[in-house]
Structures are given as structure tokens and as C-alpha cells.
Amino acid sequence: MASPRPFSTAARVHPAIPVFHPQIVAKMQSSIASSPSSAARRVKMLSRRVALPATGVLALGMAVSAYVDKRQYSSPATSNARSAAEQQQKQRNDALTAAYGDRSSLEDIQKAMEMYEAESNEQR
């Protein structure tokens, strides 16, 4: 038969669960509210130091971005290139509209299929 485990009294003793009186709890809450901890004060000060500069940097970034976008779209070279691209797109759209028609007759559908096949062969 195995020997019993050795008995030790070195076990940690846990304190009893404290029972708080409502007046004691109220005093503790009022003392916490009236004097914030040093960590809370540091966080509050840090937020004051960081919030205004961060807001300023964000506003400045948005202003610069808007300015650059405005300059990009207002330059003559980009407006000429954009108008040329729009004109080419309009010509393509007009050609497709003419080719496909209103597709109310069989001839229109056959013509549209021929144009579609020719266009797909060109892309390959």
C-alpha cells in the first residue's frame, strides 16, 4: 500500500471576502472622483497635448490634398488630355449605339453580333 502524501501547512491563506458598508463605498467613490490617479492625470494631459496638434496636422493634410487635386485638374495639359479621352469615349459609344441599334429586328441583332465578334477578335 502506498504511503499517504506528506502534509504541509505552507499553503497560502486567502483573506475573507470583504463586506462593504454603503457609506464606506460612497466615501471611496467620492475620493476617487475628486482626486484622479496620477495615471489618469497623465492620460488627460497627454490627450490635451496631442489632440490639438493631431487635429491641425489632419486639417493641413486635407487642405494640401484638396489644393493638389485642384491644381491637377485645372492645368491645361490635363484638361486637354481629358477632353481628348472624353471625345474618344463618345465616339466609341456612338459607334456601338449605331452598331447595336435598338435590336428590334433580326437584322439589327445579326449586325450587332458581327460587330461584337469583330471587336472581340481585335482585342485578342
Backbone as a chain_set.jsonl record, in Angstrom:
{"seq": "MASPRPFSTAARVHPAIPVFHPQIVAKMQSSIASSPSSAARRVKMLSRRVALPATGVLALGMAVSAYVDKRQYSSPATSNARSAAEQQQKQRNDALTAAYGDRSSLEDIQKAMEMYEAESNEQR", "coords": {"N": [[0.829, -1.16, 0.0], [0.479, 2.247, -0.758], [2.236, 4.993, 0.644], [0.784, 7.672, 2.526], [0.317, 10.998, 1.26], [2.647, 13.57, 2.091], [1.886, 15.915, 4.659], [1.461, 19.382, 4.558], [1.758, 22.666, 5.83], [2.192, 24.933, 4.428], [0.52, 26.16, 2.714], [-1.09, 28.818, 0.933], [-2.968, 31.272, 2.533], [-6.032, 32.588, 1.896], [-7.54, 35.79, 2.107], [-10.591, 36.683, 3.804], [-13.675, 37.383, 2.101], [-14.278, 40.759, 1.654], [-16.77, 42.706, 3.253], [-18.576, 45.403, 2.381], [-19.744, 48.391, 3.686], [-22.47, 50.513, 2.746], [-21.955, 53.278, 3.18], [-19.182, 53.388, 3.36], [-18.47, 52.583, 0.788], [-19.54, 54.734, -0.672], [-17.908, 56.827, 0.277], [-15.449, 55.973, -0.712], [-15.897, 56.101, -3.486], [-16.385, 58.838, -3.837], [-13.91, 59.887, -3.092], [-12.296, 58.893, -5.1], [-13.403, 60.111, -7.355], [-12.959, 62.816, -6.823], [-10.186, 63.145, -6.677], [-8.28, 62.318, -9.153], [-6.256, 59.564, -10.207], [-2.679, 59.462, -10.635], [-2.007, 58.319, -13.051], [-4.324, 58.666, -14.537], [-4.347, 61.443, -14.659], [-2.04, 61.848, -16.172], [-2.784, 60.709, -18.614], [-4.873, 62.402, -19.324], [-3.51, 64.842, -19.596], [-1.774, 64.156, -21.659], [-3.591, 63.688, -23.699], [-4.551, 66.25, -24.039], [-2.255, 67.501, -24.953], [-1.775, 66.191, -27.335], [-4.097, 66.148, -28.891], [-4.854, 68.665, -30.108], [-2.564, 69.343, -31.814], [-2.647, 67.037, -33.457], [-5.143, 67.258, -34.699], [-4.692, 69.612, -36.097], [-2.662, 68.774, -37.881], [-4.061, 66.878, -39.389], [-6.043, 68.53, -40.572], [-4.403, 70.247, -42.06], [-3.25, 68.39, -43.821], [-5.534, 67.591, -45.27], [-6.17, 70.022, -46.505], [-3.915, 70.459, -48.113], [-4.102, 68.231, -49.789], [-6.533, 68.777, -51.107], [-5.79, 71.111, -52.433], [-3.754, 70.19, -54.153], [-5.181, 68.371, -55.734], [-6.965, 70.147, -56.943], [-5.204, 71.75, -58.43], [-4.202, 69.839, -60.151], [-6.375, 69.161, -61.768], [-6.907, 71.552, -62.98], [-4.892, 72.266, -64.699], [-3.769, 73.101, -68.005], [-2.722, 71.059, -69.677], [-3.644, 68.624, -68.622], [-6.385, 69.047, -68.8], [-6.716, 69.186, -71.584], [-5.916, 66.593, -72.312], [-7.838, 65.144, -70.956], [-10.188, 66.024, -72.222], [-9.708, 65.037, -74.784], [-9.7, 62.287, -74.283], [-12.336, 61.998, -73.409], [-13.658, 62.66, -75.762], [-12.866, 60.538, -77.46], [-14.064, 58.405, -76.099], [-16.737, 59.113, -76.38], [-16.999, 58.872, -79.157], [-16.596, 56.083, -79.424], [-18.821, 55.161, -77.97], [-20.905, 56.206, -79.567], [-20.43, 54.753, -81.92], [-20.923, 52.145, -81.051], [-23.608, 52.373, -80.354], [-24.724, 52.913, -82.843], [-24.073, 50.543, -84.123], [-25.307, 48.485, -82.63], [-27.926, 49.312, -82.541], [-31.51, 49.458, -82.027], [-32.223, 46.907, -81.618], [-34.591, 45.726, -82.442], [-35.215, 44.276, -84.632], [-34.377, 41.276, -86.486], [-32.237, 41.631, -88.202], [-30.856, 43.803, -87.078], [-29.923, 42.612, -84.729], [-28.264, 40.598, -85.767], [-26.363, 42.158, -87.072], [-25.28, 43.484, -84.876], [-24.135, 41.3, -83.513], [-22.158, 40.547, -85.36], [-20.531, 42.82, -85.278], [-19.746, 42.711, -82.606], [-18.314, 40.284, -82.552], [-16.225, 40.926, -84.332], [-15.018, 42.968, -82.894], [-14.203, 41.614, -80.58], [-12.358, 39.849, -81.694], [-10.379, 41.63, -82.51], [-9.377, 42.464, -80.079], [-8.015, 40.287, -79.141]], "CA": [[0.0, 0.0, 0.0], [1.274, 3.459, -0.884], [2.218, 5.844, 1.826], [-0.015, 8.877, 2.304], [1.081, 12.193, 0.878], [3.048, 14.341, 3.262], [1.036, 17.052, 4.996], [2.225, 20.618, 4.662], [0.959, 23.836, 6.21], [2.733, 26.081, 3.715], [-0.475, 26.635, 1.752], [-1.41, 30.236, 1.046], [-4.267, 31.53, 3.138], [-6.707, 33.703, 1.217], [-8.329, 36.579, 3.054], [-12.036, 36.583, 3.672], [-14.275, 38.358, 1.186], [-14.669, 41.915, 2.461], [-18.153, 43.163, 3.179], [-18.514, 46.854, 2.44], [-20.922, 49.13, 4.106], [-22.769, 51.505, 1.699], [-21.313, 54.564, 3.442], [-17.768, 53.243, 3.03], [-18.395, 52.565, -0.676], [-19.787, 56.104, -1.124], [-16.705, 57.616, 0.568], [-14.398, 55.556, -1.648], [-16.215, 56.617, -4.82], [-16.203, 60.288, -3.857], [-12.482, 60.202, -3.06], [-11.742, 58.582, -6.424], [-13.879, 61.117, -8.297], [-12.404, 64.14, -6.537], [-8.748, 63.185, -6.931], [-7.92, 61.247, -10.081], [-4.924, 58.993, -10.005], [-1.633, 60.094, -11.437], [-2.076, 57.778, -14.41], [-5.436, 59.341, -15.206], [-3.902, 62.806, -14.94], [-1.084, 61.801, -17.287], [-3.532, 60.458, -19.85], [-5.604, 63.623, -19.631], [-2.546, 65.827, -20.082], [-1.286, 63.698, -22.951], [-4.635, 63.916, -24.696], [-4.576, 67.692, -24.309], [-1.061, 67.861, -25.718], [-1.751, 65.53, -28.628], [-5.333, 66.337, -29.654], [-4.815, 69.869, -30.937], [-1.63, 69.191, -32.935], [-3.101, 65.99, -34.382], [-6.23, 67.846, -35.473], [-4.07, 70.559, -37.023], [-1.972, 68.027, -38.94], [-5.089, 66.309, -40.265], [-6.642, 69.615, -41.351], [-3.397, 70.687, -43.022], [-3.166, 67.353, -44.855], [-6.714, 67.672, -46.132], [-6.064, 71.24, -47.301], [-2.89, 70.234, -49.144], [-4.66, 67.271, -50.74], [-7.523, 69.482, -51.93], [-5.07, 72.045, -53.294], [-3.06, 69.434, -55.205], [-6.213, 67.87, -56.644], [-7.488, 71.276, -57.708], [-4.185, 72.133, -59.416], [-4.064, 68.774, -61.138], [-7.484, 69.201, -62.717], [-7.023, 72.853, -63.627], [-3.796, 72.539, -65.616], [-4.214, 72.978, -69.403], [-2.323, 69.787, -70.282], [-4.551, 67.56, -68.188], [-7.733, 69.285, -69.318], [-6.702, 68.794, -72.999], [-5.879, 65.131, -72.374], [-9.139, 64.647, -70.501], [-11.188, 66.278, -73.26], [-9.444, 64.105, -75.88], [-10.171, 60.972, -73.851], [-13.798, 62.037, -73.417], [-14.096, 62.648, -77.164], [-12.704, 59.176, -77.946], [-15.096, 57.575, -75.473], [-18.015, 59.47, -77.017], [-17.004, 58.255, -80.49], [-16.821, 54.645, -79.233], [-20.213, 54.97, -77.57], [-21.75, 56.451, -80.744], [-20.262, 53.637, -82.848], [-21.632, 50.993, -80.505], [-25.042, 52.631, -80.456], [-25.093, 52.742, -84.255], [-23.93, 49.135, -84.495], [-26.288, 47.631, -81.965], [-29.268, 49.787, -82.858], [-32.486, 49.245, -80.956], [-32.373, 45.449, -81.55], [-35.996, 45.349, -82.593], [-35.359, 43.342, -85.752], [-33.359, 40.243, -86.556], [-31.075, 42.191, -88.903], [-30.096, 44.601, -86.103], [-29.242, 41.702, -83.809], [-27.18, 39.95, -86.507], [-25.329, 43.176, -87.286], [-24.633, 43.701, -83.576], [-23.295, 40.135, -83.235], [-20.981, 40.639, -86.236], [-19.664, 43.882, -84.745], [-19.201, 42.224, -81.337], [-17.294, 39.281, -82.871], [-15.081, 41.618, -84.914], [-14.356, 43.707, -81.808], [-13.535, 40.649, -79.687], [-11.184, 39.325, -82.424], [-9.353, 42.669, -82.484], [-8.785, 42.531, -78.737], [-7.137, 39.119, -78.928]], "C": [[0.889, 1.245, 0.0], [1.162, 4.313, 0.36], [1.395, 7.113, 1.532], [0.899, 10.054, 1.949], [1.478, 12.972, 2.117], [2.161, 15.568, 3.445], [1.908, 18.288, 5.153], [1.292, 21.758, 5.03], [1.443, 25.089, 5.49], [1.752, 26.621, 2.677], [-0.806, 28.098, 2.004], [-2.819, 30.388, 1.616], [-4.857, 32.75, 2.45], [-7.533, 34.476, 2.225], [-9.826, 36.392, 2.804], [-12.541, 37.649, 2.707], [-14.738, 39.547, 2.019], [-16.133, 42.281, 2.237], [-18.11, 44.666, 3.383], [-19.847, 47.423, 2.871], [-21.208, 50.192, 3.047], [-22.11, 52.857, 1.937], [-19.832, 54.519, 3.101], [-17.582, 53.263, 1.518], [-18.593, 53.969, -1.219], [-18.574, 56.987, -0.882], [-15.588, 57.27, -0.409], [-14.655, 56.127, -3.037], [-16.012, 58.121, -4.884], [-14.72, 60.659, -3.825], [-11.83, 59.914, -4.402], [-12.142, 59.653, -7.419], [-13.221, 62.467, -8.073], [-10.914, 64.217, -6.837], [-8.366, 62.03, -7.856], [-6.494, 60.774, -9.84], [-3.912, 59.669, -10.927], [-1.653, 59.576, -12.87], [-3.193, 58.459, -15.188], [-5.061, 60.777, -15.551], [-2.937, 62.837, -16.11], [-1.795, 61.582, -18.614], [-4.278, 61.707, -20.279], [-4.666, 64.69, -20.198], [-2.021, 65.442, -21.465], [-2.33, 63.942, -24.031], [-4.75, 65.397, -25.02], [-3.399, 68.105, -25.18], [-1.109, 67.315, -27.141], [-2.954, 65.893, -29.492], [-5.255, 67.544, -30.584], [-3.797, 69.754, -32.075], [-2.068, 68.128, -33.94], [-4.225, 66.505, -35.267], [-5.67, 68.826, -36.5], [-3.379, 69.861, -38.175], [-2.978, 67.424, -39.911], [-5.727, 67.377, -41.151], [-5.669, 70.109, -42.421], [-3.256, 69.675, -44.16], [-4.344, 67.384, -45.804], [-6.65, 68.894, -47.038], [-5.047, 71.062, -48.428], [-3.421, 69.279, -50.208], [-5.675, 67.944, -51.671], [-6.835, 70.437, -52.896], [-4.391, 71.318, -54.45], [-4.068, 68.888, -56.207], [-6.753, 68.982, -57.523], [-6.496, 71.714, -58.777], [-4.073, 71.098, -60.516], [-5.163, 68.866, -62.193], [-7.579, 70.522, -63.459], [-5.886, 73.138, -64.608], [-4.257, 72.303, -67.062], [-3.875, 71.626, -70.029], [-3.29, 68.672, -69.881], [-5.959, 67.783, -68.705], [-7.803, 68.931, -70.801], [-6.712, 67.278, -73.138], [-7.221, 64.546, -71.964], [-10.211, 64.871, -71.561], [-10.971, 65.354, -74.459], [-9.934, 62.704, -75.519], [-11.698, 60.914, -73.839], [-14.338, 61.984, -74.836], [-13.97, 61.24, -77.758], [-13.767, 58.251, -77.365], [-16.466, 57.854, -76.091], [-18.109, 58.858, -78.408], [-17.246, 56.746, -80.391], [-18.272, 54.356, -78.864], [-21.17, 55.177, -78.741], [-21.661, 55.296, -81.737], [-21.004, 52.398, -82.338], [-23.144, 51.163, -80.587], [-25.516, 52.443, -81.891], [-25.043, 51.268, -84.648], [-25.032, 48.273, -83.882], [-27.715, 48.069, -82.258], [-30.212, 49.571, -81.686], [-32.82, 47.769, -80.79], [-33.839, 45.0, -81.63], [-36.194, 44.361, -83.731], [-34.199, 42.35, -85.744], [-32.091, 40.761, -87.235], [-30.206, 43.02, -87.947], [-29.306, 43.705, -85.158], [-28.081, 41.007, -84.505], [-26.027, 40.928, -86.739], [-24.567, 43.436, -85.977], [-23.71, 42.538, -83.231], [-22.026, 40.158, -84.088], [-20.001, 41.689, -85.698], [-18.996, 43.404, -83.451], [-18.094, 41.199, -81.588], [-16.04, 39.925, -83.45], [-14.299, 42.365, -83.823], [-13.604, 42.757, -80.868], [-12.31, 40.037, -80.378], [-10.05, 40.352, -82.447], [-8.646, 42.731, -81.139], [-7.843, 41.383, -78.471], [-5.844, 39.389, -79.573]], "O": [[1.919, 1.287, 0.673], [0.131, 4.345, 1.032], [1.336, 7.558, 0.386], [2.08, 10.083, 2.295], [0.722, 13.027, 3.087], [1.739, 16.183, 2.465], [2.957, 18.248, 5.796], [0.148, 21.797, 4.575], [1.127, 26.2, 5.914], [2.123, 27.454, 1.85], [-0.803, 28.56, 3.145], [-3.743, 29.688, 1.202], [-4.245, 33.819, 2.43], [-8.158, 33.883, 3.104], [-10.247, 35.991, 1.719], [-11.907, 38.688, 2.524], [-15.495, 39.382, 2.976], [-16.646, 42.163, 1.124], [-17.666, 45.15, 4.424], [-20.916, 46.974, 2.457], [-20.259, 50.738, 2.484], [-21.737, 53.526, 0.973], [-19.28, 55.501, 2.605], [-16.647, 53.886, 1.016], [-17.883, 54.369, -2.142], [-18.233, 57.811, -1.73], [-14.867, 58.151, -0.878], [-13.724, 56.591, -3.695], [-15.515, 58.632, -5.888], [-14.312, 61.634, -4.457], [-10.904, 60.62, -4.802], [-11.326, 60.068, -8.243], [-12.952, 63.19, -9.032], [-10.429, 65.282, -7.22], [-8.156, 60.905, -7.403], [-5.651, 61.512, -9.332], [-4.278, 60.359, -11.877], [-1.349, 60.32, -13.802], [-3.026, 58.79, -16.362], [-5.419, 61.272, -16.619], [-2.998, 63.738, -16.946], [-1.448, 62.2, -19.62], [-4.313, 62.037, -21.464], [-5.004, 65.362, -21.172], [-1.846, 66.297, -22.333], [-1.999, 64.352, -25.144], [-5.02, 65.759, -26.165], [-3.537, 68.966, -26.048], [-0.542, 67.916, -28.053], [-2.834, 65.94, -30.716], [-5.577, 67.417, -31.765], [-4.147, 70.047, -33.219], [-1.879, 68.3, -35.144], [-4.252, 66.216, -36.463], [-6.127, 68.861, -37.643], [-3.489, 70.296, -39.322], [-2.768, 67.456, -41.124], [-5.928, 67.154, -42.345], [-6.068, 70.361, -43.558], [-3.153, 70.059, -45.325], [-4.175, 67.222, -47.012], [-7.029, 68.82, -48.207], [-5.294, 71.468, -49.564], [-3.21, 69.499, -51.401], [-5.671, 67.705, -52.879], [-7.249, 70.561, -54.048], [-4.445, 71.774, -55.592], [-3.827, 68.942, -57.413], [-6.974, 68.781, -58.717], [-6.89, 72.017, -59.904], [-3.872, 71.44, -61.682], [-4.904, 68.668, -63.38], [-8.269, 70.605, -64.475], [-5.915, 74.165, -65.287], [-5.053, 71.398, -67.312], [-4.653, 71.101, -70.825], [-3.701, 67.871, -70.72], [-6.663, 66.823, -69.017], [-8.83, 68.427, -71.257], [-7.428, 66.733, -73.979], [-7.686, 63.57, -72.551], [-11.056, 64.002, -71.777], [-11.939, 64.928, -75.09], [-10.516, 62.014, -76.356], [-12.286, 59.9, -74.216], [-15.355, 61.34, -75.093], [-14.863, 60.792, -78.477], [-14.308, 57.404, -78.076], [-17.258, 56.935, -76.298], [-19.171, 58.376, -78.803], [-18.011, 56.189, -81.179], [-18.877, 53.418, -79.384], [-22.132, 54.426, -78.9], [-22.664, 54.896, -82.328], [-21.64, 51.689, -83.117], [-23.87, 50.207, -80.857], [-26.584, 51.878, -82.128], [-25.88, 50.801, -85.421], [-25.614, 47.427, -84.561], [-28.626, 47.242, -82.22], [-29.799, 49.508, -80.528], [-33.613, 47.409, -79.92], [-34.257, 44.04, -80.983], [-37.219, 43.683, -83.796], [-33.182, 42.561, -85.084], [-30.987, 40.361, -86.867], [-28.978, 42.952, -87.997], [-28.159, 44.002, -84.826], [-27.019, 40.839, -83.906], [-24.858, 40.562, -86.615], [-23.346, 43.589, -85.987], [-22.616, 42.756, -82.71], [-20.944, 39.829, -83.602], [-18.791, 41.464, -85.67], [-17.814, 43.665, -83.229], [-17.057, 41.23, -80.924], [-14.924, 39.532, -83.111], [-13.068, 42.385, -83.837], [-12.501, 43.065, -80.418], [-11.321, 39.736, -79.71], [-8.879, 39.975, -82.406], [-7.45, 43.018, -81.072], [-6.945, 41.509, -77.638], [-4.945, 38.55, -79.527]]}, "num_chains": 1, "name": "protein.A"}
